[in-house]
Amino acid sequence: MATATRVKVRSWSPTPEQVEYIRAIEPTSHFLHNLPDEIRRQYAGQWVAAKDCQIIAAARTRAELCAALGEPRDPAILLLRLEKGVTIRWRRLS
């Protein structure tokens, strides 16, 4: 019989700066999560970078995508791996 794992969930109160960041990237996040099937198929199996509701780069691996984007790291760029039927999100840390 499997044992249950207990997870402790803490409340989160974002700082004003975090709220501003979340609001700033919300349109691009919405854009990425509602891509048309045609675009999802085009980039299936790849990592994509998006900014201002546009895909700005794509690569086979996250490392290749980060290398292509170069420095400095722009917090407004969102990274996402597109799979058939599955989406894996990754926030690019500065």
Stockholm file with secondary structure:
# STOCKHOLM 1.0

chainA/1-94         MATATRVKVRSWSPTPEQVEYIRAIEPTSHFLHNLPDEIRRQYAGQWVAAKDCQIIAAARTRAELCAALGEPRDPAILLLRLEKGVTIRWRRLS
#=GR chainA/1-94 SS CCCCCCCCCCCCCCCHHHHHHHHHHHHHHHHHHTCCHHHHHHTTTEEEEEETTEEEEEESSHHHHHHHHCSSCCTTCEEEEECSSCEEEECCCC
#=GC SS_cons        CCCCCCCCCCCCCCCHHHHHHHHHHHHHHHHHHTCCHHHHHHTTTEEEEEETTEEEEEESSHHHHHHHHCSSCCTTCEEEEECSSCEEEECCCC
//
